[in-house]
Amino acid sequence: MRVVVQNGEYWLSNKGDLAMLDVSVRRLRQRWPAGRIGVLTSAPLLLRAFEPTAEPITATGAGTWPREGLAARLAPRLGPAVVGPPSIAWLSAHDRARALRERLAARMGLRRSSGGDRWTPAAVRDASLVLAIGGGYFTDVDPDQVHRTLDLLEHAADRGIPTAMVGQGLGPLDDPQLLDRARTVLPRVDLIALREGRTGPALLASMGVAPERILVTGDDAVELGHDARRDEPGTDLGVCLRVAGYSPVARAARTAVARAVTALASETGSALRPLIISEFRSEDRRSTLPLVRGFPRVAPVQGRYVTPRELAGRVSQCRVLVTGAYHLAVFALSQGIPVVGLSSSRYYDDKLGGLRDMFGGGLEPLRLDDPELEHRLGQAVRTAWGRAAELREPLRARAGEQITASRQAFERVFALAERTDRVPDPS
């Protein structure tokens, strides 16, 4: 058995994407102990450090199944904290060099490559299954990853290789080119499991995907978060603010969040616990750590290369979480911890709204562009703090339901790969 896994984040710098990868690899390995699990990545040694039972398929060049050399054998022993810094430094340098080449080409009037050539890894040729694991990348925000994923799925379907998508958060998707491409490919995917039922099913139906191929399971990372739950409730106020191109946050809003969380921590006598999901260019550190600077009780911030399971364990120390990062909310709700979610875009409105629906509450979404943000955030945290005990078990029960649904979806994926009567899809 050979499984090619499309990973949502090739640099392995986002703990949410790593959480979904970890759950997926564990399930695949449990089903096929002797199988080969290849994961598309730009950081092959870092993948081996995080997921020793998976194999990196480099997302450039030929994309073949790797050979195991000395570095590959050492990476799992050294771990992400040792392997990570040189891996990311090399990727960053390569990224800067590419950007420089593109600027020089533009100044010289040279045409940039249109990207029309569709690259697919050679490893797909003898794959038993192509699996696109969860993520929020299937949206206008990340068109390159959408095209890469659709190209990969289409390439597999043309060859009669089973295809599936799991833990997917779809949309917003309004770009005409992306929509046309998705309408061509997605109806051919054998199974699409969604992490929310708010917008995804209707979007897939509009693209012509048959209803029997669509499931709503919740996020696959719910299982990882749920595993980190503790018997005793946490006491800290967790905080993370995401500032990125797809999540713009004005300086006034950052100040309002800082004032609100420090005031609430003082009021409750709790510590502030900064939590980091995305280490990509230190984006979460740069926006979160200033919020807690100068407060007398701040929990130590995690290392850059902690595993998602270690991060979920840190979330368990919280009574309430204030976050602009989606997967921190997943980790918290899965353990029965209420969340105040911060959004500044339709993209995050949909993500947080879908997550709230899956848990039946426990998440209060707030807009970061609300002129009354500081006041509303204070109210929301006070309410969540007071209701934390009563929300604990209902949220955990909803997590259990999603874990069951997610595992059932994987059983269908396994059955697809184990069929022996597949023929190439004529469409």
N, C-alpha and C positions, 0 to 999 in steps of 0.2 A: 504494500500500500504506500503510495506517494501522494502527499497532500501539499499543494502550493497555496500559501496563505497570503492574501493581500492585506497588508498592515496599513492602518490609517496614518501613521506618522513615522517616516523612514529614519529620522534622527534618534528615535527612542528617547526623546526629551520630555515627553508628556506622560505623567503618571496615570492619567485616565486611560489613554491608549494602551499603555503597558499593562494596566489591570485587565482590560478586555483580552489582550494578547495572552496574558498569563492564564486566565480562565480557559480560553480556547485551546491553548497548547496542552494544558493538563487533561482536558476532556478528550482531545484527540489521542494523546499518549495512553490514556486509560483504555480507550477502545482498541487501539492498535499498538501494543507495546513494542513491536518490532518494525513498525512503519517508519517512513521518513517524512518529517514535517519541515518543509522549507518555507521560510518567511522572507518576504521582500523587505529589504532594508538598505540604507546607505552606510550603516555602522555595523559591519559583520562581527567584529570581535565583541562589541558591546552587546549585541544580541546573544552571543554565546555566554556572556557573563550573566545577563539577566535570565536567559532561558536555556540552560545547558542541554535540554533534550531536543531543542529545535536546531535547524541548520539555516544559516544565512544564504539567501539568494540575492546577490548584489543587484540593486535596481538600476544598474547601468551596464553597458557592455553586453556580453552574451546572455547573462542571467542563467548560468548553468548550475547544476547541483555542485556544491563545493567539495573540495578535497580537504581532508583533515591534516593540517600541518602542526608544527610545534606550537605556534601562537594560538591556534584554535583549541588545542588541548589545555593550554595554560589559562586561557581567559576565564573559564568557569571557576578555577581555583583562585585566581587573583581577585575576581569579583568586580562589580561595576565601579566601585570607588577607585580602583586602580586602573582599570581598563578605560573608564569613561573619559577622564580629562584629555588624554592624547587623541582618543577617537573624535571627540567633539572639536578639539583644536584643529585637527586635520580637516574636518568637514567645514569649519568656519573659514579656514584659509582657502580652501577650494572654492567656497561660495564667493568670497571676496574677489578671488582671481577671475572667476566667471563673470561677475558683475563688471569688473574692470574691462575685460575683453569686450563685453557688450557695449559699454560706454565708448570705448575707442572705435569700435565698428560703426556706431551711430555717428560719431564725429567725422568719420571718413566717408560717410554716405553709403556704407555697405548694408545690404539687406540682411536683416535678422532672419534666422530660420523660422519658418512658419509653424514648425511643430507638426506638420501634416503627416509625417511618417509615424506609423503606429508601432511602438516598440512592445514586444511581448517577450518574456523570458523563455529561453530554450528549455528550461526545466518543465514547462507545461507539456512538452511533447509526450512524455511518458507519465504524466500525472494521472492519478486515479480520481482526484477531486480538486477543484479550484474553489477556495473558500474566501470570500471577502468578509473579514471580521468587522466588528462594530466600530462605530465612529460617527462624528458629526461632519464628515468631509463631503457628503453627497449634497452639495449646496452651491449656490452662486459664489459663496465666499472662497471656495477652493476648486476652481474649474480644472486645473491641471490634474488634480487627484481624481476628479470625476471622470475625466477622459481616460486616464490610466486604468481605472477600475473597469470601465465599460469596455475598453479595448481587450483587457485580459479576459473578461467574462465572455465576450463575443468569440475570441480566439478559441477558448475552450469549447464553447457550444458548437462551433463549426466542426470540431473534431469528435463530437459525441462524448466529451468529458463532462461528468456531472458538475453543476455549478450551484452555489448557494451563497446567500448573503445573510449574516446574522447580526443581531444587536444594532441594527441600522437606525440612525436618525436622519430622515430625509427632509430636505428643504431648509429654508425657502429656496425654491428653484424656479426662476422666472426667465433666465437667459434662453432665448429661442434656440440657439445652437445646442446648448446642453439638453434642452427638452427634446429636441428632435432626435438627438443621439440616444437619449434614455428611452424614448418610445420605440426605437429600433431594437435595443438590446434587452431591456429589462423584462419584456414579456417572454423571453427565451430562458431566463434564469429559472432553475427548477424550484427554488424555495427562497423566499425573502422574509426574514424574521425582523420585526421592527421593535425598537425600544419604547415606542409610544403609540397610542391609538388616536391621538388628537388630529394630526394632519397627514401622517404617512399613508394610511390605508386609502384615503381619498385621492391622494396624489398618485399612488400606484394604479388605482382604478382608472384614473384619467389617462394613464399611459397605456392602458390595455392589458395590464397584468391580470391574469385570471385569479378570482378570489380564493380558489383552493391552493394557490401558491403563496398566499400572504398569511402570516401569523403575527400577532402582537404578543411579545414575550416580556418586555421590560429590558433593561440594560443588562448585558452579561456580567458586568462588573458588580452587580448587586450581590452576587454570591461571594465575591472577595470581600466586599464591605461587611456583609453579614457574618462572615467567619471571624471578623475582628471584634465582635461585640463582647462586652464585659457584663458580669453580673451586677457590679456596682455602677451607679450613674457617674458620669463625668462632672467636673466642677468648673472647667475653663470656658471662656468665650472664644471660640475659634473664629479666625478672620482671614479672608483672602480677597483681593481685588484684582480682577483681570482688566488690563488696559492693552488693547491691541487694535489693529486696523479694523477688525470686525466687531470690536467692543470699545468704542471711543468713550473716554470719561473726562469731563472737564475738570480743571483744577479745583473749582468751587465744590464740585461733587466729592472729590477726594478729601477735601478739608471737612466736608459735612460728615462723611463716613468716619474719618478719624475722630472727630469730636464726639460723635454718637457712641462709638464702641468704647472709647476711653471713659466716657461718662457712665455708661452702663456697667463696665467692669468695676469702676470705683463704687458705684451704687450697690452692686451685688457682692463686692469683696472678692471677686474672682480674678484669676490671671488671664491675660490675653495670650492666645496661642496662634501665632502666625503659621499658616499652612500653605505649602507651595505645590501646585499641580504641574504647571508648565515651567520647565527650565530652559525652554527655547529662548536663546539670547537673554536669559534671566528675566523674562518679562514679568512673571508673577512676583519675583523678589523685588524688582524695581518699583512695583506699584503697591506691594503689601507691606514691606518692612517700614517705610516711612509712616504708615498709619499707627504703628505701635511705638515708635521712637520716643523715648523720654518717659514712657509709662513705667512705674516702679515694679510692676509684677508682669513680666513677659516670659513665657516659656521659651526655652532655646529653640531656634529654628533648625529644621532638619538639614542633613547634608544633601548635596545636590544629587547624589546617586543612590539614595535610599530606594528600596523596592516599593511597589505600590502597596504590598501587604504591610510593610513598616509604616507607611503613611496612613493607611486605614487604622492602624493601631494608635497612632497619634490623634486621629479624629475621635477615637473612643474616649479620650480624656476630656471631651467637651460636653457641656450641658446644652449649649445652643451653638449653631454655626451661622456666621454671616459670610456669604460667599458670592463672588462673581464668576467662579469657576464651576462648571456643571458637575464634574465628577466628584468634587468634594461634597457636593450635595448628595450625590448617589451614595458615597461612603457613609455619610451621616445618617440619612434616612434609613438605610439598610440596617443600621444598628439601633434605630429607634430614637434618633436625635433630631429634634426639629431644626428647620433651616429658614433663614431669611435670605432670599435670593436676589441678587442685584443685576439689573439688565439695563443696557443702553441701546439695544438694537432689536429688530424683529427676529433676527437669528436667535438671540438669547431669550426673547419673549417666548418663542416656540419651544426651545429646549427646556426652560424652566416650567412652562405651562404643561408640557407633556409629562414631565417628571412628576409634577404635583398630581396630575390626574392618575398616574400609575400607583401612587401611594395613597390616594384618597384624601389628600391634605398633608399637613405637617410641614408645608413649604409656603411661606408668604412671599410672593414676588413683589419687588419694588423697582420703580424706574429711577435710574440715576440722574435723569434730567428733571425730576420732580422738584419744583422750587421749595417744597416743604420736606425735602429728603431727610434732613437731620431729625426733625420732629417725628416723621413717620417711621424712620428706622428705629428710633428710641422706643416708640410704642410697640412696634412689631417684636423687638427683642424682649421687651418686658412681658408681652403676652406669651411668647414662646417659652421664656424662662419659667413663667408660672404654670404652664401647661405641660412641661417636659415630662413629668411623671406619668400623666394620663395618656400621653401620646406614645409612650415607649413601646408597649406591647402591640397596639394596633399597627404601628408602622412596621414592626418586626414581622407581624403576620403577613402584611402585604408584601414584604420582601420575600418571605417564604413562598408565596404564591408565584411571584415572578421567577424565582429560582427554579421551581418546578416546571413552569412554562418554558423557560429557556432550555432546560435539560431535555424536555420533550422535543423541542425544535432540533436540538443536536441529534436526537435519535433518528429523526427523519433525514437529517444530513448523512448520518452513518449509513442508513438504508440506501440512499441514493448511490453512495460510493461502492456499496457491496453488491449492487445489481450486476448481473452478467449479460443482460440483453440489450445494452445500450447501442444505439446507432447514431451517426451524425444527424444533427437537427437540420432538416432540409430548408428551413426558413432562413 
